[in-house]
Amino acid sequence: MQWSDSLVESRLLRGVLDQAAAHARHRLRTPVTVVPGHTSFRDLTTERAPTVLGRLIDDGAALLDVAVAAHHASGRAAARQLRALAEFTRHRPAGSFDRAPGEPGAASAASRAARPEVLTAVSEWAVDEVATRLHLTGHAAQDLLALAVTLDEQLPATLTALEEGRIGRRHAEVLAELLPLLTDPAVRSQVEARLLARVGSKTPSQLRVAARRAVLSADANAALRRAAAAVRERGVRLYPGKDGTDTLSLAHASPVARACYDALERYAEACRTEGDSRTKQQRMADCLADLVLRPGEHGLPPVQAQLTITAAAATLLGGDEPGEVDGEPLPAEVIREIAYALGLLPRPTVATSSISPGGTDTGAVPPSADTQTEGVPRPRGADAGYAGTRRDGAVDAPGSDRAAADPEDTSSSVEERRAAVADLLLARRVTGTTLAARPQVAVTHPLTGALLALTDATAIRRGDPIGRPGRTLAYRADAAMDRFVRARDRRCRFPGCRARPRRCDLDHQVPYDRGGPTSPCNLCCLCEYHHRLKTLAPGWAMTPVAGGGVRWTLPGGHQVTTHPPAYGTDDDQPPDRSTAPAGSTPHTADPPPF
């Protein structure tokens, strides 16, 4: 290999040699190879400059060859998976597994219409089997099954090309999205063959453009069908974000979506004032929140929004333990900002420190204040605070370096905050507040974080500090039991489902008509869909297990067990018996029935 002399090459080679020499001098005492069978750093320092650069290029190219081979192998593995899933759907026909339309327990017309057309002949429960076994969300599992059936039944040449490594999975997904718009199988096959023959080195984006052009050339009405299909999939979705933000997404017909965006731009421009430091996007986001949460001010009937806020008392007092809003974890400072904005706590005006309640570690998990709030529009006025708004004395805010360095700070603001938290927990009435109900105090297990009891100040005054609900002879749980089970489960108990508890049914694990009691030990939260699955889907079974778990048995015998999320830890943590004292009785997440 010949190398020409140039200023750029000489500087590059000098940098490579200097780096290699420094690394060898400070880090290496014996030859260490970068990749087995390839050149070591020490070898590089003894070679002539052109050879060093040549080795780097050659070795890098060899490693890239390995990556390319792995890419082709992953495509072949994806093709095998898709073929197996397509064959799996043929073993789950809707006619044998699902209730016919009009029968009790059958899927609603809206649910059937929302399913991909290629899955209409497949049982609705097949998606849940795939989601559970592959640890996917329901939407992801449905998309995967739709892709498998589309490629297997409508685009077999594309599936073969993927299996042979001639295209990647993203290429196959592009063709599976666009070519089914051609309703004539013969025309579709011709367009598929032409695109596969010319795919060459096209990226998925380039292939998408070529496929769109080919589809429109073959069938001018395909664009109309695609637009109609896209409009049928319109909706609003919420995606969890990071650092206390979520993404609210609207999918609608292009003219409507663009009109909404243009209206928000106009609102954002109209509310711009002198000294407003918000960006245009920030003003648009605030205007959208105002329009949705305060429609009464725009001639529309007002509605109320409900949020469930879960936070330890130590968090409200200035600690660093994160809290939750509707089951999504948020930083402690964000939880406090929400409490300030809703008027649940007074906003501090002086520096405070993060002194834990009591000042000592008793080994017990502090109680949580679990509140449901109604009507959460952005407060007006200079003191209104969003999450992340800088507050007075932010330099000494809980969690800051100064506050952490001065744990003995006993300012009057700490006592004020203690009094405010006490007043919140002792609230008797919710009229005129943002509370939908009195705050609930959660008593949790000190080791597992499992919910033991749920009570409030009124129950404590009555001399019932434990507040554990018992069983009832009635079919429906009473109010106390209902609150306890929803606070314990905090979401649907089906594997991977995150439906919020207030959207769920309270289901008897052992059916009531078969002797199952109406008690916390036998009740769990299930969303409407998974309640139907548990009751109607052939081959599925749900049984309670020790420690508050629920064991799901899939068709074929595979089993998955879910547990109520532990307070203050990761989701779905089973009770940790390894930390229990020797000879003690294993803890269960449910209180014993009375």
N, C-alpha and C positions, 0 to 999 in steps of 0.2 A: 504494500500500500504506500503510495507516494504522498508526501505532505509538502505543501508550499509554505514558504516563509512569509509571515505577515505579522503586523503589530498585534492584531486581535488574537491570532493563534498563540503568539509568544506570551501574551498576558494570560490567556486562558491556561496554557500549560504551566506557567509559573504559579498561578493560583492553585491548580490541582496538586502540583508538587509540594507547595507550601502547606496545603491542608493535610496531605498525606503524611508529610514529615512531622508536622505538629501532632497529629493524631498518634503516630507511631511513638513519638518521643514522650508524650504525656499519658497515653492510655495503654499502649501495647508493650509487652515484654517478650512475647513469643508470637510467631506468625499466626494470624487469625484470618481465615478466609471469609470473604463476603458471601459467597455461595459455594457449597462443596464442589470441588473440581475447578474452581475459577481462581482468579488472581487475588492474592492477599494484599493488604495495605503495605506491608513491609516489602513485598515484591515490587510494588509500584515505585517505591522510593529508589530502587536500584536500577530501574530500567531507563533507557533513553527516552527523552520527552515525546517524540512521535509515537513510540510504542505504548506509552501510558494512555494517551488519548485514544489510540486505536483499540486498546483493551477495554477501555470504558465503553466505547461505542459497541464493540462486538458483544461484550458480556451483557450490556443493557438490552441489545437486540435479542439475545438468547432468552433472557428473562421475559421479554415481551412475547416471544414465541410461546412460552409456557402459559402466559395469561391468555393468549388467543386460543390455544388448545383447550384450556379450561372453559373459555367462553363457548366454544363449539360443543364441548361435552355437556355444559349446562343446558344448551339448546336441545340436545338429544334427550337429556333427562326430562326436560320440560315436555317434550313431545310424548314421551312414555307416560308421564303423569296425566297429560290431557287425554290420551287414548284410554287410559284406565278410568278416568272420571267420566268420559263419554259412555263407556260400557257400563259403569256404575249406574248412570241415570236410566239405562234400559232395564235395570233391575229394581227401579223405584218408580213404576208407572203410577200416574195419578189415579187412574181408575181403580187400582187395587189398594191404595193407601189412604186416599183423601175422601172426605165427605163430598158428595155431589152437591152442586149449588141448590140451595133451597132446603137442604137437610139441616137439622139442628147441629150446631157446631161447625158448619162449613165456613170456609173463608168468605169474607165479604166481597162484593163485586169490586169495590175499590182496591182491595188487596190483590185480587186476581188481575185487575187491569194494570197494576204497578209492576207485575212480574215481567221479565223479558219474554218476548214472544216465543223464543226457541225453547223455553222451559215450561210452556203451558201443558205439555203432556207428561211432565215430570212431577212427582210428589213434592208438595211444598215443604215437607219435612226433610227432603234430601239435602237441602242447603244447610240445615242445622247439623246433620251428621258430618258433612265436610268441614263446617266451621269448627266443630268441637275437636275432630281428629287432627286438623291442621293448625289449630289455634289461630283462627282468623275471625274477623268480624263477620256478621251475617251478610253485609253488603259485599265484602271482599269475596266471601265464599260463593255468593250468587253470581258475581262477575266471573269468577273462575269457572264455574259450571257452564255458564252461558258461552264463554270462550271455547270450552272443550266441545260442547255440542255443536257450535257453529262450525268449527274447524273440521270436526269429524264428519258431519252430515252435509255441509254445504261447500267446504273448501278443502277437500282431501289432499289436493296437490300441495297446498300451503303447509299442511301438517307434515307431509312427507319431506318437503324442503327443510322444515325445521328439524325434523328427525335426522336428516342427512347433514346438517350443519351448514347448509347453503344460505340460510337466513337466521336472524336472531329472533328471540321471543317478541321484542317490541315490533319488529317487522310483521310478524304474524298477527299481533293485536291490531295493527293498523289495517291490514287487509280484512280481518274479521269484523272490523267496525264499519268499513265502507262497502265492500263487495256484496254483502247480503241485501243492499238496497236494490240490486238487480234481481228482479223476481223470476226472470226466465233462467232456468238452470243452464241451458246451453250457452246463452250469452254470458252468464256469470263465469262459466268454465273457460270460455275464450278469453275474457278479460283477465282472469286469474293467470292463465298460462302466459299471456303476453307480458304481464307485470313481473312474474317470476323470472321470465327469460331476460328481462332488462333490469332486474334489481341491482346487479353488479355491486358497486360499492356505495350505493345510495344509503343515506342515513334514514331512519324512520320518518323524519320530517320531510325529506325529499320524496320518499316513497308515498307519503300521504298526499302530497301535491299531485304526483303522477296518478295515483289511484283516483283522486277526485276528478281529474280531467278525463280519465278513461271511463269512469262511471257516467259522467255527464254526456260524453260522446256516445256511449252505448244506449243511454236512456235519459232523455231530457227531463223526464218527470221524477227522476231519482232524487233530485234536490228537494222537491216538494215533500216527498215521503220522509226524507231525512229531517226536514224542518218540523214536520208533524210529529215524528217520533221524539225529537228533542223537546218540543213543547209539552208532550205528555210526561216528560221527566222533570218538569219544572218543580221547584220547591225551595225551601229555606232550610239550611243545615248549619249546625253549630259544631265547630272544630276546636277542641281544646288547644290552647296555645301555651306560651311560656311566660314566666315572670308576671303572672296575674292578668294576662290578656287572652281573649278567645277570638276566633274569627267567625263572624256571622256571614254566611254566603247565600246569595239569592241567584237562582238559575231560572230565567224566564225567556220568553221570546225576545229576540234581539231588539225590536222596536220598543217594547215595554221596558226592558232593562236599560236601554240607552236613555229613554225618557226619564226613568227614575234617577239615573246618574246625573242627567242634565239638571233636573229639579233640585237635587242635593247641591250641585254646584251653585245654583242661583241662591238657594237658601244660605249657603256658606258665605257667598259674597254679600248678601243683604245684612247678615249679622256681624260683619266685620266692623270693628270700631277702632278708634285711635288707641294705640298702645297695646292692642291685642297681639300677643306674641305667638298665637297658635298658627300652625301652617294651614294651608287650604284643606289638606286631607284630614287634619284634626278637627277643623270646623265642620267639615262634612259629616264626620263620625258623630260629633256632638249633636248636630242638627237631626240626624237620623234617630238618635236616641230620644231626643225631645219629641219628634213626630210620633214615635211609637209609644213612648211612655206617658206623654202628656197630650193625647189627641183632643181632650176636652177644650184645650185652648185654641183649637183650630176648627171648632164646629163639629167634631166627631164625638161619639159617646165615649166616656172615659172607661178604661179597663184597669184592673189591678194586677200587678205582677207579684209572684211569690218566690222567695228565695229561702232556702234552708241554710243557715249559717251555723257551723259547728266550730267552736273554738274553746280551748282550755282557758280557765280563769287566769292562769299565769300569762297567757297570750294577751288577754285584754289588759292586764296590769303592766305590760311592757316586755314580756318575755319573747324569746325567739322561736318557740314551738309553732310550726305552721298550723293553719286551720283549714277549713273546707267551706266551699260554697256550692251547694247542690252536688256534693260528692267530689268536686275537683279541688285538689290541694292548692293552697295559695300561701304566699309568705305571710308571716305574722304582721308585718307593717301594713300589708294590703288589707288584712282582716280588720285592723284597727281603723284604717282610713274608711272602710265601709261602715264601721260602727259610728264613726264621727259623722259621716255624711247622712246617715239615717237617724241621727239624734239619739242613738243608744248610749253613747258616751260623750262627755264634753271634750272638745278639742283642747289639748294642753297648750298653754301659751308660754311656758317656761321649760327649761331643760329638765328632763326626768331621767331616772336610771331604771335599769331592768332588775329590780329587786323582786325575787320570787315571793309569793305569799307565804308568810310565816317566817321567812328568812332562813329556814333550815330544810334539809332534804330528809323527809320522813320516810322515803321509800315507796310512797303510795302515788298512784297516778292522780293528778288533780282533777276535780270535776270539770265537766264541759258545760258551757252555756249553749244550748241548742235552740235557736229561735227561728221562726218563720216570719218573714217580713213581707208586708204588702205595700204596693205603691212606692217604687223606688226610682222616681225621676231624678234628674240632676238637680240638686238644691240650688237656689238662686242666692245671690249675695256674695260679698267678697270673702266670706268665711266658708263658702261651699267647697267641699274637697272631694276630688276624685282620688282613686288609688294612685299613689305615686306623687301626689301634689306635695310640694315642699311646705312643711309646716314651721311655725315659729320655733326657734331653738333646735333646728334640725341637726346642728352639729353635735348636740348632746342627746340625740334621739336614742331610744333603746336599740341596742345592736351596734351603735357607732363605737369608734375606737375610744372616745373619751368616756362614754358611759361604761364600756367594758373595763376601762382602766380605773374607774372610781366606783366600785361596787358598794362602798359605804355611804354613798350619797343618800341623804334622807330628807330631801326637799319636801315642802308642803304639797307639791303637785302629786307626789306618790300617794300621800294620804287622801288627796282629793280623788284620785283615780280609784283607790280602794273603796272609798265611799260610793263612787258612781257605780262600780261593779256590784257592790252590795245592794244598792237601790234597784239595779236592773234585775238581779236575781230575786229580789223580794217584791217585785211589782205585782200588784193585785189586779189592776185593771189595765186594759190595752186600748181603751177608747181614747182617741186623740193622739195615738202614737203610731209608729210604723210597724208595730208588732201585730201579728195575726193571732198569737196565743202567748200565754205567759212563758218566759224562758224555762226550759227544762234542764235539770241538773242530772248529768249522766254519771253514775257510779260504775267505775270500770275496775277490772282485775289488775292488780299491780304488776303481774308478770306477763300476762297474755294480752292485755288491752281489751279483753272481751267485755261487752256491756253486761253488767250484773243487774242494774236497776235504773229506772228513770223516774225522777220525782220532781217536785217544785216546792216553792216556799210554803204554799198552802198545806201540802201534805206533811211537810216537816212541822208546821205549827200544830197539826192534828196529832202529833206524836207518832207519825209513820215515816221515820227518816229513810227507811229502805225503799218503800214505794214499789215493791215488786208485784206485778199483776199475777193473779192466780188463774184458775181455769173457770169456765162458765159452762152451764148446761145448754146455753143457746147456741145456735149455729154461727151467728156473727159475734165477733169479738166486741167487747165494750170499748169505750173511748181510751181508757188507760192501756189496755192490752194492745189496741191498734197502734197507739203512739210508741209503745215499747218495741213491738216487732219491726215497725218501719225504721225506728232509730237504730235498732240492732243490725238489720240487714243492709240498710242504706242504698240498696239497688236490687234489681232482679237477681235471683239466685241461680239462674241458668248460667252455665259456663260462658264467660266472655260478654254477657249482656250487661249493659250499664244503664238500663232504664231506671229512672229515679223512683224512689219508693212511693211518692204520692201518685205516680202513674200506674202503680201495680195493684193487683188483687192480693188479698191475704188468702192463701191457699192452704187447705188441710193436707199435710203430707200423707197421713193415713186418712182416707176419706171419712167424713163425718158419718155417712150412712153405714160405714163398716166398723163403727165404734171408735173412730179417731176423735180425741177430745179437742175442744176449742181452748187451747192453751198455748203459751209461747213455745213450748217444746214441740208442738205439732203444727205450728203455723209458720209460713215463710212468704216472702214477697215474690210474686211472679208477675211479669208483664202479661198483658192479655194474650199476646201471641204464644208465649211459652207456657202459659196456663192451658191454652188449647192443645199445645204439643203434649204436655204431660198427661192430659185427659184422653186425647183422641189418637195420637200417633202410634201406629202399630210397632211393636218391638221396643218401645221406650218404656223405662220405668224409673221412678224416683222414690228413694227410701231414705229415711233419717238415719244418721249414724251418731255415735257418741261424740260429745264435744260440740254439738250444735251444727254438725256438717250435714250436707245433703248429697247423697250419692246418686248420680245419674248413670243409668245403664243404657247403652245405645244398642240398636239392632246389631246382632253379631256378638254381643257380650262385652265390648269395651266399656270400661267404667271411668268416670271422672267425678271427683268429689270437690264440692265448693264449701267454703266456710264464710261466716259473716266477717267482713273486714274488721280487723282489730283497730281500736282507736289509737292514734298516734304512731301507727306502723304502716307497712305496705299493705296493699289490698289482699284479701283472701288468704290471710295467714291462719293456718290451723293452730289450735291451742298447743303451746309449747310445754310438753310434759317433762322435758329433760331438765327444766329448771325447778321443778317441784321438789320439795323436801322428800327424803327417803321415807317410805311408808305412808305418804299422804295419799289422799284420794284424788285421782286425776280430775282436773277442773273441767266443767262443762260450761259452754257459753250461755245456756239457758238456765234460769232459776228453776229449782225443783217445783213441780206443780203442787198446789195446795189441796 
